[in-house]
């Protein structure tokens, strides 16, 4: 790690060196390169640079260059980092939506990709955004027109067609969010909130903070995907939930509002979660150190739970197990758009719809349990 200035002033720019992994050390094995190739901006794949600097800055307008590899065949989670450079220079800036974990993750992606293609990974550095820089685009987003809601469902909301058969509100592709709001018979409002950027890691926690501040959300449910550390969990056949996660060195424990709703489902497994900032850190060594204590891994869950506890919001997750770190299966993160994977996930999303229906029927906004805001490492919900 190097620093352009040795000072603690707020305008100090610190250059960090990213994680670099290999096919031999990573749990994805030979699938790793395909995963990386899908993520790396074409400007990096198709040209050589003297330096690549990864920054936390969201920019979709010229002179920033949008990647041609963005998956525009889906309504949400398709915007990816853009690039910026001076035509006369050989320094490229990779502009990532501001979040510490997301910046670190993309720097690791780029450095590892360069290493695997025989180029110099040491040209890659990253600069961490400040907390204010991370919150600014969310607080200035289009969340305000959604108004106050009781429950917010995040993640694979476009796949929950039982509840989202209407028109998405909030604006087009230039806006971060779109939503549909459902009012339950008891008057509870449920927002199914889609996001065009990937709210990776601590961005997920910041989205929760924005929902608390702008929309007075009482409960956030995250429907996404994660990896399993248990060899018996075949990808795309199991749903995961739980009430604890390791996040930034501390165990976060909370009361899972979905606990009763998942009781009747044979597809749901409970487990202890680990919030790891980057997929590139999922090495064989990391797995060996953590497989006896943890069941699930993804970047967001612990961060979102922590933000929920701090702001007095209930939080739960119900995730598709999309890959397995402990056992090599046919499908993982490198081929998750295969027809079989899509069919299997469709079946799991239908089960999620059933579980959410049970949860909605049991929700009473007048008798919500009081939230303890001091649960990190202390488990006051247990």
C-alpha positions, 0 to 999 in steps of 0.5 A, a space after each residue: 500500500 502506498 500513499 500520495 501524501 503522508 497526512 490525515 487530512 480529508 483530501 489525502 489520496 491513498 493508493 492501495 494494492 488489490 488482492 490477486 489470486 490464481 486458478 490454483 489458489 481460488 475455489 472456482 478453479 478453472 472457472 475463475 478466468 471466465 468469471 473475470 472475463 465477463 466482468 472486465 471492461 473492454 477498455 482494459 481487455 483491449 488495450 495496454 495501460 501504464 496505470 489503472 486506478 479504481 475509484 468510487 465514483 458513479 458516472 454514466 455520461 461522456 466522457 465516461 465510457 460505458 462497457 459494451 458487456 453490460 447485460 441489458 436484457 434484464 431490468 435491474 443490476 446491469 449497470 457496471 463500472 465505466 472508464 475515463 482516460 485522457 486520449 494522450 495519456 496511458 492512465 485509465 480510471 475505472 469508475 465504480 459505484 462508491 462503496 469500499 467493498 465494491 472498489 476493492 472487489 473490482 480492483 481485485 478483478 482487474 489485477 487478477 485478470 491481468 495476472 492471468 493474461 500475462 500482464 502486469 497486475 501491479 499497475 492496478 491501485 484503488 482509492 477508497 471513497 469516504 462514507 459521505 461519498 458513498 452515501 451521496 448518490 443514494 441520498 440524492 437518488 429517486 427514492 423520495 418519490 417512493 414515499 414512506 413504506 413499511 416493508 422493502 423487498 430488495 434483490 431479485 424483485 423482477 423475478 417475483 412476478 406473483 407480486 410485480 406484474 404491474 408497471 415499474 415506477 420511478 423513471 427509466 435507465 437514468 435513475 438508480 431505482 424503480 419500484 412497485 408498491 403493494 398494499 396489504 389488506 391490513 394497510 401495510 405497504 410493501 415496496 418491491 425495489 429494483 436497483 440498476 447498479 449492483 449494491 455490493 457489500 457495504 453499498 447494501 448497508 448504505 441502501 438500507 440507511 437511505 431507505 431508513 432516512 428517506 422512506 422510513 422503512 420498518 423492515 428490509 428483506 433481501 432476496 439474492 444469491 450466495 455461496 455455500 461452504 457445505 459440500 452437500 449444497 447443490 447450486 440452484 437447489 437450496 434456499 438459505 436464511 439465518 440470523 447472524 453474520 461475520 462482518 468486518 471482524 464482528 459477529 452481527 446477530 439479529 431477529 430474523 423476521 422470516 423465521 416462522 415463514 420458512 418453517 414449512 419449506 423443505 427448500 430452506 436451510 438455516 446457517 451462519 453467514 460470512 460477509 466477505 468483501 470480494 469473491 476473489 478472496 474465496 480461496 482454498 485457504 480461506 475456505 479451510 479456515 472458515 468451513 467449520 464455523 460458517 455455512 454461507 458467504 456473500 458480500 452484503 448480508 452482514 452489512 445490511 443487517 448491521 445498518 438495519 440494527 443501527 437504524 431500527 429496521 428489521 432485516 431478513 434474507 432469503 437467498 438462492 445458493 448459487 455456487 459451492 466453494 467446498 465442492 465443484 459442481 457443473 454450475 457456478 458464477 461463471 455459467 449462471 445464465 445457462 438454461 438449466 440454471 435459469 429454470 432451477 432458479 425460477 423454481 426457487 423464486 416461486 418458493 420464495 414467493 410462497 414464503 413471502 406470502 406467508 410472511 406478509 399474511 403474518 405481518 402486523 405493523 401495529 405490533 412490530 417487535 421493538 428493535 435493539 440498536 446495539 446488537 453487534 457482537 452482543 446478540 441482543 436479538 437472540 
